Amino acid sequence: MNIDRAVFVFAGLVVLASIALARWVHPAWIWLAVLAAVNMIQAAFTGFCPAAMAFKRLGLKSGEAFR
């Protein structure tokens, strides 16, 4: 798995977790999904993604989107 795929999986899991937490714990958890969405949008324009940096430190190989 490369960094790009790991970032997409992580973002998807964060959104799904946020939806589940908003449904069964407290509606304010939806803000976690909003934060994930804002991060994905800014990463698309800037190429800067904190999750990609973390996955790089964990030793995943580079993909095409995040270097």
N, CA, C, O and CB atoms as a CASP TS submission, in Angstrom:
PFRMAT TS
TARGET T0000
AUTHOR 0000-0000-0000
METHOD Language model
MODEL 1
PARENT N/A
ATOM      1  N   MET     1       0.859  -1.178   0.000  1.00  0.00           N
ATOM      2  CA  MET     1       0.000   0.000   0.000  1.00  0.00           C
ATOM      3  C   MET     1       0.898   1.231   0.000  1.00  0.00           C
ATOM      4  O   MET     1       1.886   1.293   0.731  1.00  0.00           O
ATOM      5  CB  MET     1      -0.974   0.004   1.233  1.00  0.00           C
ATOM      6  N   ASN     2       0.541   2.208  -0.831  1.00  0.00           N
ATOM      7  CA  ASN     2       1.320   3.442  -0.842  1.00  0.00           C
ATOM      8  C   ASN     2       0.621   4.517   0.005  1.00  0.00           C
ATOM      9  O   ASN     2      -0.477   4.307   0.521  1.00  0.00           O
ATOM     10  CB  ASN     2       1.523   3.941  -2.297  1.00  0.00           C
ATOM     11  N   ILE     3       1.276   5.647   0.129  1.00  0.00           N
ATOM     12  CA  ILE     3       0.770   6.730   0.979  1.00  0.00           C
ATOM     13  C   ILE     3      -0.594   7.220   0.508  1.00  0.00           C
ATOM     14  O   ILE     3      -1.477   7.465   1.330  1.00  0.00           O
ATOM     15  CB  ILE     3       1.759   7.895   0.999  1.00  0.00           C
ATOM     16  N   ASP     4      -0.779   7.365  -0.805  1.00  0.00           N
ATOM     17  CA  ASP     4      -2.047   7.869  -1.334  1.00  0.00           C
ATOM     18  C   ASP     4      -3.219   6.998  -0.893  1.00  0.00           C
ATOM     19  O   ASP     4      -4.227   7.499  -0.395  1.00  0.00           O
ATOM     20  CB  ASP     4      -1.995   7.940  -2.861  1.00  0.00           C
ATOM     21  N   ARG     5      -3.074   5.710  -1.081  1.00  0.00           N
ATOM     22  CA  ARG     5      -4.158   4.796  -0.711  1.00  0.00           C
ATOM     23  C   ARG     5      -4.393   4.797   0.797  1.00  0.00           C
ATOM     24  O   ARG     5      -5.537   4.743   1.248  1.00  0.00           O
ATOM     25  CB  ARG     5      -3.843   3.375  -1.189  1.00  0.00           C
ATOM     26  N   ALA     6      -3.321   4.859   1.568  1.00  0.00           N
ATOM     27  CA  ALA     6      -3.459   4.891   3.030  1.00  0.00           C
ATOM     28  C   ALA     6      -4.211   6.138   3.477  1.00  0.00           C
ATOM     29  O   ALA     6      -5.043   6.072   4.382  1.00  0.00           O
ATOM     30  CB  ALA     6      -2.077   4.838   3.706  1.00  0.00           C
ATOM     31  N   VAL     7      -3.923   7.272   2.849  1.00  0.00           N
ATOM     32  CA  VAL     7      -4.607   8.524   3.197  1.00  0.00           C
ATOM     33  C   VAL     7      -6.094   8.421   2.867  1.00  0.00           C
ATOM     34  O   VAL     7      -6.935   8.849   3.657  1.00  0.00           O
ATOM     35  CB  VAL     7      -3.971   9.722   2.447  1.00  0.00           C
ATOM     36  N   PHE     8      -6.422   7.855   1.706  1.00  0.00           N
ATOM     37  CA  PHE     8      -7.834   7.712   1.329  1.00  0.00           C
ATOM     38  C   PHE     8      -8.572   6.774   2.278  1.00  0.00           C
ATOM     39  O   PHE     8      -9.710   7.046   2.663  1.00  0.00           O
ATOM     40  CB  PHE     8      -7.951   7.195  -0.109  1.00  0.00           C
ATOM     41  N   VAL     9      -7.930   5.675   2.655  1.00  0.00           N
ATOM     42  CA  VAL     9      -8.551   4.742   3.609  1.00  0.00           C
ATOM     43  C   VAL     9      -8.750   5.423   4.954  1.00  0.00           C
ATOM     44  O   VAL     9      -9.818   5.312   5.556  1.00  0.00           O
ATOM     45  CB  VAL     9      -7.686   3.466   3.778  1.00  0.00           C
ATOM     46  N   PHE    10      -7.731   6.127   5.425  1.00  0.00           N
ATOM     47  CA  PHE    10      -7.825   6.814   6.708  1.00  0.00           C
ATOM     48  C   PHE    10      -8.931   7.872   6.698  1.00  0.00           C
ATOM     49  O   PHE    10      -9.710   7.964   7.646  1.00  0.00           O
ATOM     50  CB  PHE    10      -6.486   7.460   7.058  1.00  0.00           C
ATOM     51  N   ALA    11      -9.000   8.663   5.634  1.00  0.00           N
ATOM     52  CA  ALA    11     -10.040   9.694   5.539  1.00  0.00           C
ATOM     53  C   ALA    11     -11.430   9.064   5.525  1.00  0.00           C
ATOM     54  O   ALA    11     -12.344   9.561   6.182  1.00  0.00           O
ATOM     55  CB  ALA    11      -9.835  10.552   4.276  1.00  0.00           C
ATOM     56  N   GLY    12     -11.588   7.990   4.789  1.00  0.00           N
ATOM     57  CA  GLY    12     -12.868   7.297   4.757  1.00  0.00           C
ATOM     58  C   GLY    12     -13.265   6.754   6.119  1.00  0.00           C
ATOM     59  O   GLY    12     -14.427   6.847   6.515  1.00  0.00           O
ATOM     60  N   LEU    13     -12.299   6.184   6.837  1.00  0.00           N
ATOM     61  CA  LEU    13     -12.587   5.672   8.178  1.00  0.00           C
ATOM     62  C   LEU    13     -12.956   6.790   9.152  1.00  0.00           C
ATOM     63  O   LEU    13     -13.832   6.618  10.000  1.00  0.00           O
ATOM     64  CB  LEU    13     -11.387   4.901   8.711  1.00  0.00           C
ATOM     65  N   VAL    14     -12.286   7.930   9.026  1.00  0.00           N
ATOM     66  CA  VAL    14     -12.617   9.072   9.891  1.00  0.00           C
ATOM     67  C   VAL    14     -14.045   9.543   9.623  1.00  0.00           C
ATOM     68  O   VAL    14     -14.787   9.828  10.563  1.00  0.00           O
ATOM     69  CB  VAL    14     -11.618  10.237   9.668  1.00  0.00           C
ATOM     70  N   VAL    15     -14.433   9.627   8.362  1.00  0.00           N
ATOM     71  CA  VAL    15     -15.787  10.069   8.020  1.00  0.00           C
ATOM     72  C   VAL    15     -16.821   9.059   8.528  1.00  0.00           C
ATOM     73  O   VAL    15     -17.828   9.449   9.120  1.00  0.00           O
ATOM     74  CB  VAL    15     -15.927  10.260   6.488  1.00  0.00           C
ATOM     75  N   LEU    16     -16.580   7.781   8.302  1.00  0.00           N
ATOM     76  CA  LEU    16     -17.516   6.757   8.782  1.00  0.00           C
ATOM     77  C   LEU    16     -17.620   6.751  10.305  1.00  0.00           C
ATOM     78  O   LEU    16     -18.713   6.616  10.855  1.00  0.00           O
ATOM     79  CB  LEU    16     -17.085   5.377   8.288  1.00  0.00           C
ATOM     80  N   ALA    17     -16.485   6.896  10.984  1.00  0.00           N
ATOM     81  CA  ALA    17     -16.500   6.950  12.448  1.00  0.00           C
ATOM     82  C   ALA    17     -17.269   8.169  12.933  1.00  0.00           C
ATOM     83  O   ALA    17     -18.026   8.088  13.901  1.00  0.00           O
ATOM     84  CB  ALA    17     -15.068   6.974  13.004  1.00  0.00           C
ATOM     85  N   SER    18     -17.076   9.293  12.261  1.00  0.00           N
ATOM     86  CA  SER    18     -17.782  10.516  12.629  1.00  0.00           C
ATOM     87  C   SER    18     -19.293  10.350  12.490  1.00  0.00           C
ATOM     88  O   SER    18     -20.055  10.775  13.359  1.00  0.00           O
ATOM     89  CB  SER    18     -17.304  11.680  11.768  1.00  0.00           C
ATOM     90  N   ILE    19     -19.711   9.738  11.407  1.00  0.00           N
ATOM     91  CA  ILE    19     -21.146   9.520  11.194  1.00  0.00           C
ATOM     92  C   ILE    19     -21.712   8.598  12.268  1.00  0.00           C
ATOM     93  O   ILE    19     -22.786   8.859  12.812  1.00  0.00           O
ATOM     94  CB  ILE    19     -21.405   8.926   9.793  1.00  0.00           C
ATOM     95  N   ALA    20     -20.989   7.520  12.575  1.00  0.00           N
ATOM     96  CA  ALA    20     -21.456   6.590  13.612  1.00  0.00           C
ATOM     97  C   ALA    20     -21.515   7.269  14.978  1.00  0.00           C
ATOM     98  O   ALA    20     -22.488   7.107  15.714  1.00  0.00           O
ATOM     99  CB  ALA    20     -20.538   5.358  13.680  1.00  0.00           C
ATOM    100  N   LEU    21     -20.483   8.022  15.311  1.00  0.00           N
ATOM    101  CA  LEU    21     -20.468   8.722  16.594  1.00  0.00           C
ATOM    102  C   LEU    21     -21.560   9.780  16.675  1.00  0.00           C
ATOM    103  O   LEU    21     -22.169   9.972  17.727  1.00  0.00           O
ATOM    104  CB  LEU    21     -19.109   9.365  16.824  1.00  0.00           C
ATOM    105  N   ALA    22     -21.806  10.466  15.564  1.00  0.00           N
ATOM    106  CA  ALA    22     -22.876  11.470  15.540  1.00  0.00           C
ATOM    107  C   ALA    22     -24.242  10.813  15.713  1.00  0.00           C
ATOM    108  O   ALA    22     -25.144  11.393  16.318  1.00  0.00           O
ATOM    109  CB  ALA    22     -22.838  12.269  14.223  1.00  0.00           C
ATOM    110  N   ARG    23     -24.385   9.629  15.193  1.00  0.00           N
ATOM    111  CA  ARG    23     -25.673   8.924  15.291  1.00  0.00           C
ATOM    112  C   ARG    23     -25.911   8.363  16.684  1.00  0.00           C
ATOM    113  O   ARG    23     -27.001   8.498  17.240  1.00  0.00           O
ATOM    114  CB  ARG    23     -25.736   7.795  14.271  1.00  0.00           C
ATOM    115  N   TRP    24     -24.867   7.723  17.255  1.00  0.00           N
ATOM    116  CA  TRP    24     -25.084   6.988  18.491  1.00  0.00           C
ATOM    117  C   TRP    24     -24.524   7.638  19.756  1.00  0.00           C
ATOM    118  O   TRP    24     -24.839   7.185  20.856  1.00  0.00           O
ATOM    119  CB  TRP    24     -24.501   5.657  18.351  1.00  0.00           C
ATOM    120  N   VAL    25     -23.709   8.677  19.636  1.00  0.00           N
ATOM    121  CA  VAL    25     -23.138   9.312  20.826  1.00  0.00           C
ATOM    122  C   VAL    25     -23.661  10.734  20.991  1.00  0.00           C
ATOM    123  O   VAL    25     -24.361  11.040  21.956  1.00  0.00           O
ATOM    124  CB  VAL    25     -21.605   9.321  20.744  1.00  0.00           C
ATOM    125  N   HIS    26     -23.314  11.599  20.040  1.00  0.00           N
ATOM    126  CA  HIS    26     -23.740  13.002  20.114  1.00  0.00           C
ATOM    127  C   HIS    26     -23.630  13.621  18.722  1.00  0.00           C
ATOM    128  O   HIS    26     -22.651  13.382  18.015  1.00  0.00           O
ATOM    129  CB  HIS    26     -22.877  13.804  21.152  1.00  0.00           C
ATOM    130  N   PRO    27     -24.620  14.410  18.324  1.00  0.00           N
ATOM    131  CA  PRO    27     -24.606  15.008  16.978  1.00  0.00           C
ATOM    132  C   PRO    27     -23.394  15.895  16.688  1.00  0.00           C
ATOM    133  O   PRO    27     -23.051  16.102  15.524  1.00  0.00           O
ATOM    134  CB  PRO    27     -25.847  15.815  16.785  1.00  0.00           C
ATOM    135  N   ALA    28     -22.753  16.415  17.712  1.00  0.00           N
ATOM    136  CA  ALA    28     -21.606  17.299  17.492  1.00  0.00           C
ATOM    137  C   ALA    28     -20.417  16.561  16.852  1.00  0.00           C
ATOM    138  O   ALA    28     -19.506  17.204  16.330  1.00  0.00           O
ATOM    139  CB  ALA    28     -21.172  17.925  18.818  1.00  0.00           C
ATOM    140  N   TRP    29     -20.417  15.226  16.885  1.00  0.00           N
ATOM    141  CA  TRP    29     -19.345  14.464  16.248  1.00  0.00           C
ATOM    142  C   TRP    29     -19.315  14.660  14.744  1.00  0.00           C
ATOM    143  O   TRP    29     -18.328  14.302  14.101  1.00  0.00           O
ATOM    144  CB  TRP    29     -19.493  12.997  16.565  1.00  0.00           C
ATOM    145  N   ILE    30     -20.361  15.214  14.170  1.00  0.00           N
ATOM    146  CA  ILE    30     -20.372  15.449  12.725  1.00  0.00           C
ATOM    147  C   ILE    30     -19.281  16.453  12.336  1.00  0.00           C
ATOM    148  O   ILE    30     -18.841  16.480  11.187  1.00  0.00           O
ATOM    149  CB  ILE    30     -21.760  15.960  12.271  1.00  0.00           C
ATOM    150  N   TRP    31     -18.851  17.271  13.291  1.00  0.00           N
ATOM    151  CA  TRP    31     -17.786  18.233  13.027  1.00  0.00           C
ATOM    152  C   TRP    31     -16.466  17.539  12.695  1.00  0.00           C
ATOM    153  O   TRP    31     -15.616  18.125  12.024  1.00  0.00           O
ATOM    154  CB  TRP    31     -17.601  19.151  14.228  1.00  0.00           C
ATOM    155  N   LEU    32     -16.283  16.306  13.151  1.00  0.00           N
ATOM    156  CA  LEU    32     -15.088  15.545  12.772  1.00  0.00           C
ATOM    157  C   LEU    32     -15.107  15.276  11.270  1.00  0.00           C
ATOM    158  O   LEU    32     -14.067  15.366  10.617  1.00  0.00           O
ATOM    159  CB  LEU    32     -15.005  14.209  13.565  1.00  0.00           C
ATOM    160  N   ALA    33     -16.263  14.949  10.716  1.00  0.00           N
ATOM    161  CA  ALA    33     -16.388  14.748   9.268  1.00  0.00           C
ATOM    162  C   ALA    33     -16.133  16.058   8.524  1.00  0.00           C
ATOM    163  O   ALA    33     -15.512  16.058   7.461  1.00  0.00           O
ATOM    164  CB  ALA    33     -17.790  14.195   8.913  1.00  0.00           C
ATOM    165  N   VAL    34     -16.604  17.157   9.071  1.00  0.00           N
ATOM    166  CA  VAL    34     -16.364  18.463   8.454  1.00  0.00           C
ATOM    167  C   VAL    34     -14.862  18.761   8.431  1.00  0.00           C
ATOM    168  O   VAL    34     -14.339  19.234   7.422  1.00  0.00           O
ATOM    169  CB  VAL    34     -17.130  19.581   9.218  1.00  0.00           C
ATOM    170  N   LEU    35     -14.178  18.487   9.529  1.00  0.00           N
ATOM    171  CA  LEU    35     -12.735  18.702   9.601  1.00  0.00           C
ATOM    172  C   LEU    35     -12.012  17.831   8.567  1.00  0.00           C
ATOM    173  O   LEU    35     -11.094  18.301   7.894  1.00  0.00           O
ATOM    174  CB  LEU    35     -12.213  18.394  11.024  1.00  0.00           C
ATOM    175  N   ALA    36     -12.417  16.582   8.441  1.00  0.00           N
ATOM    176  CA  ALA    36     -11.803  15.690   7.453  1.00  0.00           C
ATOM    177  C   ALA    36     -12.028  16.222   6.035  1.00  0.00           C
ATOM    178  O   ALA    36     -11.115  16.190   5.210  1.00  0.00           O
ATOM    179  CB  ALA    36     -12.375  14.258   7.585  1.00  0.00           C
ATOM    180  N   ALA    37     -13.229  16.707   5.751  1.00  0.00           N
ATOM    181  CA  ALA    37     -13.538  17.233   4.421  1.00  0.00           C
ATOM    182  C   ALA    37     -12.711  18.472   4.108  1.00  0.00           C
ATOM    183  O   ALA    37     -12.179  18.605   3.006  1.00  0.00           O
ATOM    184  CB  ALA    37     -15.026  17.561   4.311  1.00  0.00           C
ATOM    185  N   VAL    38     -12.601  19.377   5.073  1.00  0.00           N
ATOM    186  CA  VAL    38     -11.806  20.595   4.872  1.00  0.00           C
ATOM    187  C   VAL    38     -10.346  20.229   4.633  1.00  0.00           C
ATOM    188  O   VAL    38      -9.685  20.834   3.789  1.00  0.00           O
ATOM    189  CB  VAL    38     -11.931  21.545   6.092  1.00  0.00           C
ATOM    190  N   ASN    39      -9.841  19.244   5.369  1.00  0.00           N
ATOM    191  CA  ASN    39      -8.454  18.811   5.183  1.00  0.00           C
ATOM    192  C   ASN    39      -8.253  18.206   3.791  1.00  0.00           C
ATOM    193  O   ASN    39      -7.226  18.447   3.155  1.00  0.00           O
ATOM    194  CB  ASN    39      -8.061  17.788   6.269  1.00  0.00           C
ATOM    195  N   MET    40      -9.220  17.426   3.315  1.00  0.00           N
ATOM    196  CA  MET    40      -9.100  16.838   1.979  1.00  0.00           C
ATOM    197  C   MET    40      -9.112  17.911   0.897  1.00  0.00           C
ATOM    198  O   MET    40      -8.373  17.814  -0.084  1.00  0.00           O
ATOM    199  CB  MET    40     -10.232  15.841   1.733  1.00  0.00           C
ATOM    200  N   ILE    41      -9.944  18.931   1.070  1.00  0.00           N
ATOM    201  CA  ILE    41     -10.014  20.014   0.087  1.00  0.00           C
ATOM    202  C   ILE    41      -8.710  20.801   0.053  1.00  0.00           C
ATOM    203  O   ILE    41      -8.176  21.072  -1.023  1.00  0.00           O
ATOM    204  CB  ILE    41     -11.188  20.953   0.401  1.00  0.00           C
ATOM    205  N   GLN    42      -8.193  21.169   1.226  1.00  0.00           N
ATOM    206  CA  GLN    42      -6.952  21.939   1.232  1.00  0.00           C
ATOM    207  C   GLN    42      -5.790  21.097   0.724  1.00  0.00           C
ATOM    208  O   GLN    42      -4.893  21.633   0.074  1.00  0.00           O
ATOM    209  CB  GLN    42      -6.650  22.460   2.639  1.00  0.00           C
ATOM    210  N   ALA    43      -5.776  19.789   1.002  1.00  0.00           N
ATOM    211  CA  ALA    43      -4.709  18.922   0.504  1.00  0.00           C
ATOM    212  C   ALA    43      -4.743  18.824  -1.019  1.00  0.00           C
ATOM    213  O   ALA    43      -3.696  18.706  -1.657  1.00  0.00           O
ATOM    214  CB  ALA    43      -4.825  17.526   1.123  1.00  0.00           C
ATOM    215  N   ALA    44      -5.926  18.873  -1.598  1.00  0.00           N
ATOM    216  CA  ALA    44      -6.041  18.820  -3.050  1.00  0.00           C
ATOM    217  C   ALA    44      -5.396  20.046  -3.705  1.00  0.00           C
ATOM    218  O   ALA    44      -4.836  19.947  -4.797  1.00  0.00           O
ATOM    219  CB  ALA    44      -7.513  18.717  -3.458  1.00  0.00           C
ATOM    220  N   PHE    45      -5.478  21.189  -3.040  1.00  0.00           N
ATOM    221  CA  PHE    45      -4.921  22.414  -3.602  1.00  0.00           C
ATOM    222  C   PHE    45      -3.457  22.637  -3.240  1.00  0.00           C
ATOM    223  O   PHE    45      -2.694  23.174  -4.043  1.00  0.00           O
ATOM    224  CB  PHE    45      -5.728  23.586  -3.144  1.00  0.00           C
ATOM    225  N   THR    46      -3.060  22.228  -2.034  1.00  0.00           N
ATOM    226  CA  THR    46      -1.714  22.534  -1.562  1.00  0.00           C
ATOM    227  C   THR    46      -0.758  21.356  -1.615  1.00  0.00           C
ATOM    228  O   THR    46       0.456  21.551  -1.678  1.00  0.00           O
ATOM    229  CB  THR    46      -1.781  23.041  -0.172  1.00  0.00           C
ATOM    230  N   GLY    47      -1.285  20.133  -1.591  1.00  0.00           N
ATOM    231  CA  GLY    47      -0.431  18.950  -1.539  1.00  0.00           C
ATOM    232  C   GLY    47       0.076  18.649  -0.138  1.00  0.00           C
ATOM    233  O   GLY    47       0.814  17.683   0.052  1.00  0.00           O
ATOM    234  N   PHE    48      -0.304  19.452   0.843  1.00  0.00           N
ATOM    235  CA  PHE    48       0.110  19.254   2.224  1.00  0.00           C
ATOM    236  C   PHE    48      -0.950  18.444   2.966  1.00  0.00           C
ATOM    237  O   PHE    48      -2.114  18.840   3.025  1.00  0.00           O
ATOM    238  CB  PHE    48       0.353  20.611   2.924  1.00  0.00           C
ATOM    239  N   CYS    49      -0.543  17.316   3.529  1.00  0.00           N
ATOM    240  CA  CYS    49      -1.472  16.465   4.261  1.00  0.00           C
ATOM    241  C   CYS    49      -0.756  15.878   5.474  1.00  0.00           C
ATOM    242  O   CYS    49       0.187  15.102   5.312  1.00  0.00           O
ATOM    243  CB  CYS    49      -2.037  15.337   3.347  1.00  0.00           C
ATOM    244  N   PRO    50      -1.187  16.233   6.691  1.00  0.00           N
ATOM    245  CA  PRO    50      -0.545  15.703   7.887  1.00  0.00           C
ATOM    246  C   PRO    50      -0.586  14.176   7.959  1.00  0.00           C
ATOM    247  O   PRO    50       0.371  13.555   8.422  1.00  0.00           O
ATOM    248  CB  PRO    50      -1.202  16.283   9.111  1.00  0.00           C
ATOM    249  N   ALA    51      -1.677  13.568   7.510  1.00  0.00           N
ATOM    250  CA  ALA    51      -1.762  12.107   7.534  1.00  0.00           C
ATOM    251  C   ALA    51      -0.719  11.502   6.596  1.00  0.00           C
ATOM    252  O   ALA    51      -0.118  10.479   6.925  1.00  0.00           O
ATOM    253  CB  ALA    51      -3.183  11.635   7.137  1.00  0.00           C
ATOM    254  N   ALA    52      -0.497  12.112   5.447  1.00  0.00           N
ATOM    255  CA  ALA    52       0.512  11.615   4.510  1.00  0.00           C
ATOM    256  C   ALA    52       1.901  11.679   5.132  1.00  0.00           C
ATOM    257  O   ALA    52       2.709  10.770   4.943  1.00  0.00           O
ATOM    258  CB  ALA    52       0.479  12.421   3.203  1.00  0.00           C
ATOM    259  N   MET    53       2.179  12.743   5.867  1.00  0.00           N
ATOM    260  CA  MET    53       3.474  12.854   6.545  1.00  0.00           C
ATOM    261  C   MET    53       3.631  11.756   7.590  1.00  0.00           C
ATOM    262  O   MET    53       4.711  11.184   7.734  1.00  0.00           O
ATOM    263  CB  MET    53       3.624  14.238   7.203  1.00  0.00           C
ATOM    264  N   ALA    54       2.556  11.461   8.322  1.00  0.00           N
ATOM    265  CA  ALA    54       2.607  10.405   9.331  1.00  0.00           C
ATOM    266  C   ALA    54       2.831   9.045   8.683  1.00  0.00           C
ATOM    267  O   ALA    54       3.634   8.251   9.173  1.00  0.00           O
ATOM    268  CB  ALA    54       1.316  10.390  10.157  1.00  0.00           C
ATOM    269  N   PHE    55       2.125   8.768   7.583  1.00  0.00           N
ATOM    270  CA  PHE    55       2.299   7.489   6.905  1.00  0.00           C
ATOM    271  C   PHE    55       3.699   7.361   6.303  1.00  0.00           C
ATOM    272  O   PHE    55       4.250   6.262   6.241  1.00  0.00           O
ATOM    273  CB  PHE    55       1.243   7.322   5.815  1.00  0.00           C
ATOM    274  N   LYS    56       4.267   8.468   5.866  1.00  0.00           N
ATOM    275  CA  LYS    56       5.635   8.439   5.340  1.00  0.00           C
ATOM    276  C   LYS    56       6.613   8.067   6.449  1.00  0.00           C
ATOM    277  O   LYS    56       7.537   7.283   6.233  1.00  0.00           O
ATOM    278  CB  LYS    56       6.017   9.807   4.721  1.00  0.00           C
ATOM    279  N   ARG    57       6.407   8.630   7.633  1.00  0.00           N
ATOM    280  CA  ARG    57       7.260   8.290   8.777  1.00  0.00           C
ATOM    281  C   ARG    57       7.123   6.824   9.175  1.00  0.00           C
ATOM    282  O   ARG    57       8.059   6.225   9.706  1.00  0.00           O
ATOM    283  CB  ARG    57       6.921   9.179   9.969  1.00  0.00           C
ATOM    284  N   LEU    58       5.941   6.248   8.912  1.00  0.00           N
ATOM    285  CA  LEU    58       5.719   4.836   9.216  1.00  0.00           C
ATOM    286  C   LEU    58       6.351   3.920   8.170  1.00  0.00           C
ATOM    287  O   LEU    58       6.352   2.699   8.329  1.00  0.00           O
ATOM    288  CB  LEU    58       4.228   4.553   9.316  1.00  0.00           C
ATOM    289  N   GLY    59       6.886   4.508   7.106  1.00  0.00           N
ATOM    290  CA  GLY    59       7.627   3.733   6.127  1.00  0.00           C
ATOM    291  C   GLY    59       6.876   3.345   4.866  1.00  0.00           C
ATOM    292  O   GLY    59       7.382   2.548   4.076  1.00  0.00           O
ATOM    293  N   LEU    60       5.674   3.889   4.653  1.00  0.00           N
ATOM    294  CA  LEU    60       4.954   3.590   3.415  1.00  0.00           C
ATOM    295  C   LEU    60       5.634   4.283   2.251  1.00  0.00           C
ATOM    296  O   LEU    60       6.193   5.369   2.405  1.00  0.00           O
ATOM    297  CB  LEU    60       3.474   4.024   3.514  1.00  0.00           C
ATOM    298  N   LYS    61       5.585   3.664   1.104  1.00  0.00           N
ATOM    299  CA  LYS    61       6.229   4.244  -0.080  1.00  0.00           C
ATOM    300  C   LYS    61       5.354   5.344  -0.669  1.00  0.00           C
ATOM    301  O   LYS    61       4.133   5.347  -0.513  1.00  0.00           O
ATOM    302  CB  LYS    61       6.507   3.153  -1.143  1.00  0.00           C
ATOM    303  N   SER    62       6.015   6.277  -1.349  1.00  0.00           N
ATOM    304  CA  SER    62       5.307   7.408  -1.932  1.00  0.00           C
ATOM    305  C   SER    62       4.411   6.987  -3.079  1.00  0.00           C
ATOM    306  O   SER    62       4.698   6.031  -3.798  1.00  0.00           O
ATOM    307  CB  SER    62       6.289   8.447  -2.407  1.00  0.00           C
ATOM    308  N   GLY    63       3.324   7.719  -3.234  1.00  0.00           N
ATOM    309  CA  GLY    63       2.429   7.534  -4.377  1.00  0.00           C
ATOM    310  C   GLY    63       2.604   8.699  -5.309  1.00  0.00           C
ATOM    311  O   GLY    63       3.706   9.231  -5.441  1.00  0.00           O
ATOM    312  N   GLU    64       1.542   9.105  -5.956  1.00  0.00           N
ATOM    313  CA  GLU    64       1.594  10.203  -6.912  1.00  0.00           C
ATOM    314  C   GLU    64       1.104  11.524  -6.328  1.00  0.00           C
ATOM    315  O   GLU    64       1.592  12.584  -6.720  1.00  0.00           O
ATOM    316  CB  GLU    64       0.779   9.856  -8.124  1.00  0.00           C
ATOM    317  N   ALA    65       0.152  11.484  -5.401  1.00  0.00           N
ATOM    318  CA  ALA    65      -0.484  12.716  -4.922  1.00  0.00           C
ATOM    319  C   ALA    65       0.334  13.409  -3.832  1.00  0.00           C
ATOM    320  O   ALA    65       0.517  14.626  -3.876  1.00  0.00           O
ATOM    321  CB  ALA    65      -1.876  12.408  -4.396  1.00  0.00           C
ATOM    322  N   PHE    66       0.820  12.652  -2.867  1.00  0.00           N
ATOM    323  CA  PHE    66       1.514  13.252  -1.717  1.00  0.00           C
ATOM    324  C   PHE    66       2.971  12.803  -1.724  1.00  0.00           C
ATOM    325  O   PHE    66       3.256  11.606  -1.773  1.00  0.00           O
ATOM    326  CB  PHE    66       0.822  12.856  -0.370  1.00  0.00           C
ATOM    327  N   ARG    67       3.877  13.749  -1.676  1.00  0.00           N
ATOM    328  CA  ARG    67       5.307  13.408  -1.682  1.00  0.00           C
ATOM    329  C   ARG    67       6.001  13.931  -0.469  1.00  0.00           C
ATOM    330  O   ARG    67       7.206  13.733  -0.315  1.00  0.00           O
ATOM    331  CB  ARG    67       5.983  13.944  -2.914  1.00  0.00           C
TER
END
